[in-house]
Amino acid sequence: MDLFLSGKHVLITGGSRGIGKACARAFLQEGARVSLAGRSKAHLDDAVASLSAEANELHAHSADLSDPNAALALVESVQAKAGPVEILVNCAGAARRTPFDELRPRTWHEAMQAKFFTYINVMDPVIKGMGERGSGSIVNVIGMGGKVAAPTHLAGGAANAALMLATAGLAAAYGPRGVRVNAVNPAMTMTERLAEGLAAEARMRKVSEEQVLRDAQQRMPLGRLADPEDIANAVVFLSSSRAGYISGAILSMDGASVPMVV
């Protein structure tokens, strides 16, 4: 199926590793032009090197997206180099997983800064530009922690829930201006960040990380955890004109591990 993404300019925050990098590869394979954003220049350089064989046009930009001024400067730099952002995929930022008895007020604050504001700081200038041009698509990669409260992810889950509301609200507000906004909520996914979650749950349960991973895999109706490519495939579709009447959707991607009606 042709997703009509050839030549589209896509900005992917958190694009140097994990789900963000898988999204970058998928967009490049569709012929899109991709700008990656992330905090670590070293990780970005590694991503560009590994993706260069598939690259139609690929640029990397380093920035601390928890700083609104840095995020605005990033958006301006990206657009100066490659033109208006037509598709935004937010993957940057992740709240540290913390067992509930280790939570402090500062932990909740840091979770909002790490997850919620890294997305909002980029979305704000991008969606306004899309609205002025009359078209655009945004997909926020959030997480099931905002729907299902986990004792090791309460602060991060609260940030995720806030992002889901922002996603739905911005979709309704900017729909009349030609902009679609959607979200995907992965459950545990085989990325570098998985180790942190395993360690937090292992501390809480007082078992090994290997045991936590085995238990998680056994709970999955599909018999495995998600790969980054599983999430990327959904993101690319939602970004495309093939999903032109999907907006304000919050797509759960947990392999049916939590049966729910939403």
C-alpha positions in Angstrom: 0.0 0.0 0.0 1.4 3.4 -1.0 1.1 5.7 2.0 1.8 8.8 -0.2 4.7 9.9 2.1 7.3 10.3 -0.6 9.0 13.7 -0.2 7.1 14.6 3.0 9.2 16.3 5.7 9.0 14.4 9.0 10.4 15.6 12.3 10.9 12.8 14.8 11.9 13.8 18.4 13.7 11.1 20.3 14.6 9.7 16.9 18.1 8.4 17.7 17.1 5.1 19.5 14.3 2.7 20.1 10.8 3.5 18.8 11.9 6.8 17.4 14.7 5.3 15.3 12.4 2.5 14.1 9.9 5.3 13.0 12.8 7.1 11.2 13.7 3.9 9.2 10.0 3.3 8.3 9.5 6.8 7.0 12.7 6.7 5.0 11.6 3.5 3.4 8.4 5.3 2.4 10.5 8.0 0.7 10.0 10.7 3.3 12.6 13.3 4.2 13.4 12.9 7.9 14.8 15.3 10.6 15.9 13.6 13.8 16.0 15.4 17.2 17.5 14.2 20.4 19.5 15.2 23.4 22.7 13.2 22.7 24.7 14.1 19.7 26.6 10.8 19.9 23.4 8.8 19.7 22.2 11.0 16.8 25.4 10.4 15.0 25.1 6.6 15.5 21.5 6.8 14.2 22.4 8.7 11.1 25.3 6.3 10.3 23.0 3.3 10.7 20.1 4.8 8.7 22.2 6.5 5.9 21.8 3.6 3.5 18.0 4.1 3.5 18.1 7.9 3.6 16.5 10.0 0.9 17.2 13.0 3.0 18.2 12.8 6.7 19.3 15.5 9.1 20.0 15.4 12.9 19.6 18.1 15.5 20.7 18.0 19.1 18.6 19.9 21.7 17.2 19.7 25.2 13.5 19.6 24.5 12.5 20.1 28.1 13.6 23.8 27.6 10.9 25.6 25.6 13.4 28.1 24.1 15.7 25.2 23.0 12.7 23.4 21.5 11.6 26.5 19.5 15.1 27.0 18.3 15.2 23.4 17.2 12.0 23.7 15.2 13.2 26.9 13.5 16.5 25.2 12.6 14.8 22.1 11.3 12.5 24.1 9.1 15.3 26.4 7.9 17.2 23.4 6.7 14.5 21.2 5.3 11.3 23.3 5.0 8.0 23.2 6.9 7.4 20.2 9.1 4.5 18.3 7.6 4.5 15.4 10.0 5.7 15.5 13.7 6.3 12.3 15.6 7.0 12.8 19.3 9.1 10.1 21.0 11.5 12.2 23.1 11.5 12.1 26.8 10.6 9.4 29.3 9.9 9.7 33.0 12.0 7.5 35.2 10.2 4.5 36.5 10.1 4.6 40.3 8.5 2.2 42.8 5.6 4.0 44.6 7.3 4.0 48.0 10.3 5.9 46.5 8.1 8.7 45.1 8.6 12.2 46.3 7.0 15.5 45.1 10.1 16.2 43.1 9.7 12.9 41.3 6.3 13.9 40.0 7.6 17.3 38.9 10.5 15.7 37.1 8.2 13.2 35.3 6.1 16.1 33.9 9.2 17.9 32.7 10.7 14.7 31.2 7.6 13.5 29.4 4.8 16.0 29.1 6.8 19.2 28.4 9.3 17.7 26.0 6.2 16.9 23.8 4.3 20.2 24.4 7.4 22.4 23.8 7.8 21.0 20.3 4.1 20.6 19.5 3.3 24.2 20.3 5.3 25.9 17.5 4.8 23.0 15.0 1.0 22.8 15.3 0.6 26.5 15.0 2.6 26.5 11.8 0.6 23.6 10.5 -2.6 25.4 11.3 -1.5 28.5 9.4 -0.6 26.3 6.4 -3.9 24.4 6.6 -2.4 20.9 6.9 -0.3 18.6 9.0 -0.2 15.4 11.1 1.1 14.8 14.6 1.5 11.4 16.3 2.5 11.2 19.9 4.1 8.0 21.1 2.9 8.0 24.8 2.5 4.8 26.7 0.0 2.5 28.4 1.0 3.9 31.8 -1.4 6.7 31.2 -4.3 4.3 31.0 -3.3 1.6 33.4 -1.9 2.7 36.7 1.3 0.7 37.5 2.9 1.0 41.0 6.3 1.6 39.4 5.1 4.2 36.9 2.6 6.5 38.7 4.5 9.8 38.1 5.2 8.9 34.5 1.7 7.6 34.0 0.3 10.8 35.2 2.4 12.7 32.5 1.2 10.2 29.9 -2.5 10.7 30.9 -2.0 14.5 30.5 -0.5 14.0 27.1 -3.5 11.9 26.0 -5.8 14.7 27.0 -3.7 17.3 25.2 -3.7 15.0 22.1 -7.5 14.7 22.0 -8.0 18.4 22.8 -5.5 19.7 20.2 -7.1 17.3 17.6 -10.5 18.9 18.2 -9.1 22.4 18.3 -7.0 22.2 15.1 -9.1 19.8 13.1 -10.9 22.8 11.4 -7.5 24.1 10.4 -6.6 20.8 8.6 -4.3 19.3 11.3 -4.8 15.8 12.6 -3.4 14.7 16.1 -3.3 11.1 17.3 -1.4 9.0 19.8 -0.2 5.5 20.2 0.2 3.9 23.6 2.8 1.1 23.6 3.1 -1.3 26.5 6.5 -2.9 27.3 8.6 -2.7 24.1 12.0 -4.2 23.4 14.1 -1.0 23.6 17.0 0.3 25.6 14.6 1.9 28.1 13.0 -1.5 28.9 15.9 -2.3 31.3 15.0 0.7 33.6 11.4 -0.6 33.9 12.5 -4.1 34.6 14.9 -2.9 37.3 12.2 -0.8 39.1 9.8 -3.7 39.2 12.5 -6.1 40.3 13.3 -3.8 43.2 9.6 -3.6 44.2 8.9 -7.3 43.9 12.4 -8.3 45.2 13.0 -10.7 42.3 15.5 -10.7 39.5 15.1 -8.6 36.4 15.2 -11.9 34.3 12.1 -13.1 36.3 10.3 -9.9 35.6 10.9 -10.1 31.9 9.8 -13.8 31.8 6.6 -12.9 33.7 5.9 -10.0 31.3 6.3 -12.2 28.2 4.1 -14.9 29.7 1.3 -12.4 30.4 1.1 -11.3 26.7 -1.7 -13.0 24.7 0.5 -12.7 21.6 3.3 -14.5 23.4 5.9 -11.7 23.1 6.7 -8.1 23.9 6.4 -5.5 21.2 9.3 -4.7 18.9 10.0 -1.0 18.0 9.0 -1.8 14.4 5.5 -2.9 15.6 4.9 0.6 17.0 6.6 2.3 14.0 4.3 0.6 11.5 1.2 2.1 13.3 2.8 5.5 13.6 3.6 5.7 9.9 0.1 4.7 8.9 -1.5 7.3 11.3 0.7 9.9 9.9 -0.3 9.3 6.4 -3.2 10.5 4.3 -4.5 6.9 4.3 -5.6 7.7 7.9 -7.1 11.0 6.8 -10.3 10.6 8.9 -8.5 9.4 12.0 -7.9 12.2 14.5 -8.0 12.5 18.3 -7.5 8.7 18.4 -5.6 7.1 21.3 -4.4 3.7 20.0 -3.6 1.1 22.7 -0.7 -1.1 21.6 -0.4 -3.6 24.4 -1.1 -6.9 22.5 -4.5 -7.2 24.2 -2.8 -7.7 27.6 -5.4 -5.4 29.2 -8.8 -6.1 27.6 -10.7 -2.8 27.6 -13.4 -0.8 25.8 -12.4 2.8 25.1 
